[in-house]
Amino acid sequence: MQPQAQMGYDRAITVFSPDGRLYQVEYAREAVKRGTTALGIKCSDGVVLIVDKRVATRLLEPSSIEKIFKVDEHLGVASSGLVGDARALVDRARVECQINRVSYDEAIDVETLAKKLCDHMQTYTMFGGARPYGTALLIAGVSDGETRLFETDPSGTLLEYKATGIGTGRPAVMKVFEEEYNPDTTINDAIMLGLKALHVATEGKFDVNTVEIGCIELDKKIFRKMTKEEVSSFVEKFEQPGAA
């Protein structure tokens, strides 16, 4: 049974509760917390995104699960929460990138795109007849010679991080990052740190088929998803005795 004070206030997105809460937005955040773990790490020579794809059955084709998306040449996104909502936001992000190229003949700034997406997500917390997006995004890229990493949530809140995680394993991931993150690390070392954090978050339940890695190098400015062979080499290196 719901508390009497809450009943009715979670029925519509436009109604604040007496204590100033929007329950539908909080429910959307819960959807993100139940999603698979995704993490991002800024390093001296780029940005890394790593996700747990949570392959629940051996009958599933792991390649069909997509949690990291290339949005523009210099920009990529990792998601946690409702996958359909994430795809809709990624499609919108790609359109915004192309609009910027057509209008200004240049690649969109990472922060500008993050703010545009968050403005869009925020509008769905204000009007009836719609619901908030049940997904959070990690937006990684390079702008003006700098690496950038932003985290969004269903309320439209935007925060920039050096290293962060979203999804069900966020507390475990953040604990590892708080203790071991070093901004001077390289991409390869950042991937190893990310795998360690993911290993802790998933209680060791990951392998090459359940991990997806994307990265962008500061000098090349091209975001790419790593091949299965590349991911395998990092996972095998991590699993060697003493590597973790």
N, C-alpha and C positions, 0 to 999 in steps of 0.2 A: 504493500500500500504506500502511496506517495504521501508525504506530509501535507496537511491541509493547506499550509501557506503556499506550497509549490503548485498545487493542482490548478491548472488553468494558465499559469504563467509559462509553461513549456509547450503550450499548444500552438502558439503563434510566434514567429521570429521577431515581430515588431513590438512585443510587450515585455517591458522590464519587470522583474520581480521587485517586491518591496525593498529588498536589500541590494538592488542595483545590478542584478545579474540577468544575462540573456541565456536561458537554459539551452536553447537550440544550438547556440555557438559552443557551449560547453559540451554538449553531446557530440558535436562534430569533432571537437578536440579528443574526445574519448575514442572516436573512430580511428583517429591518427595513432593514438597510444596503442591500439590493438593491431596496428599495421606492422609489417616487417621492418626490421631495423635498417636504417640507412645512415651513413655518416660521411662527413666531408672534412678534409684537412688541407689547410693552406701550408705551403712549404716555401723554401727559398727559391725554388725554380719552377713552381707551378701549383696546381690544385688537384686534389685527388677526391673522387667520389667512390664509395664502396657500398654495396647493398647486399642484403641477405634475401634471396628469392623464395625461401621457404618452400621447397619442393616436397609436398605432402605424401606423394605416392610415386612409386617407380614407373607407373603407367603414364605419368605426365611428361611431356617433352619440355625440358628445362628452357630451351631456346624460345618457347612461346611466352615465357614470363618476362616482361620488359619493365624494369624499374628505373633504368637510366636512359635518358633521351638526349640526343644532340639537337639543340634548338637553333643554333647558328654556328658559323665556323669557329667562333671564339668563345662559345658558351654552351654549357650543358646543365642538365637538371636531374636530380634524383628525387624519388617520391616515396611517401609512405602513407598508407590509408586506403581509400577507395581508388582502385586503379582506373576505373572509368572517369572519375572526376579528374584524376591526374592527367589523363590523356586529353581531356577537354581543355585544361589549362595549358598544357604543352602546345596544343594546336593554336591557342590564342597567342601564346608567347611567340610562336614561329611567325604568325601574321604580323605581330608588332615589330619583329625584327625586320621583316621584308618592307613594311611601311616606312620604317626609318631609313632603310637603304634607298628606297625609291624617292623619298622626300628630301633627304639630306646627303645622299650619295656617300654614306659612311656606316660602319657597323654601330649598332646601338650600344650605349654604355650599359654595363652589367647592372649598376645601381638603378639606372633609369628603367630598365626592363623589370627589375624586381619591384619597383614602386608601382609601375603600371599594372602588374599582376595583382599586387596587394590592393590597389585601388579597386580593381574589378572584384576581388574576393570580398572586400569590405561592403560593396553595394548589396551583396546577397545576405547581409546581416541587417538590412534596413527596410526591405520591402516584403509585403505579404505575397503569398502565392508561390514562393520559392524557398529553397533551403540553402544553408551554407555549404560550401564545398567541404567534403569530408576527407580532405587530403592536406598534407604539408609538403613543402618542396624545399630542397637544398639547391640553390642556384649558384653555379660556379663558373668563373670565367676570368678573362684578362681585359682590363681597360686602362688606357693611358700608362702602359708599362707596369701595371700593378695587378697582383692577383686579388680576386674578390670572392668572398663566400657569404651568401645570404641565406637566412632561414625564414620561411613564411609559415603562417598558421591560418586556420579557417577564419579567424577574426579579421584577417588582413594585416596583422602585426608583422613588421619587418625588422629583423635584427641581423647585424653583421658579426660573424664569428671568425676566430682563427682556426678553431676545430669544434665540431658539434655533431650531434646525432639526433635522429628523430625515430619515432616508432616505439615498439614495445621494449627494445633494449636500451633506450636512451640513458636511464640512470647508470647502468653498468658502463656504457661507452664513455659518458662524461667523467666518471670516476677515473678511468684509465687515462683519459686526456688530461685531466687536472694534474695527475701525478707525473705523466711522462712526456707531454707535448713539448716540443722544442721548435720554435719558428725557423731556426736555421737548418732544419733537416732537409734532405733531398726527397724527390718523388719516390724513389725506391724505398727509402727508410720510412717515409710516411705511409706507404702501402703496407709495410710490415707492421707498423704501429696500428694501422686501421684493422688489419687482420687479427692482431692480438685483441683489440677492443671488441671486434665482432665475435671472436672465439669466446671471450668472457660473456658477452651478451647472449649468445646462443648456447652457452654451456657446452661448447665443443662440437655442436651439431652442424658443422658445415664442411663442404668439400668443393671441389672445382665446379661441380654442376649447380651449386646453390649460391655461388658468389659471382657478382658482376662488378667490374671495375671500369671506371672512366677517368680520364685525366686530361689536363691541358698543360702544356709546357709554356713557361713564360716567354721563351725566345721564339718558339714556333707559332704560338697563338692559335693553335688548331686543336679543338676538343675532339677526342676520339674514345670509343669504347674498345677496351682491350680484347684481343682474340682469346678463345678458350685456351690455346696453347700458352699464351702469356700469363693468363690467370693461373693456369696449372703450375707454371714454373714458380710463381710467388707462393702458392699454397704449399707446394712441395718443400720450398725453402723454409717456410714458416714451420712446417711439421718436422723438420730435422731436429734431432736432440739438441737442446740448448738454444734454439733459435728464438723461442718465446721468452 
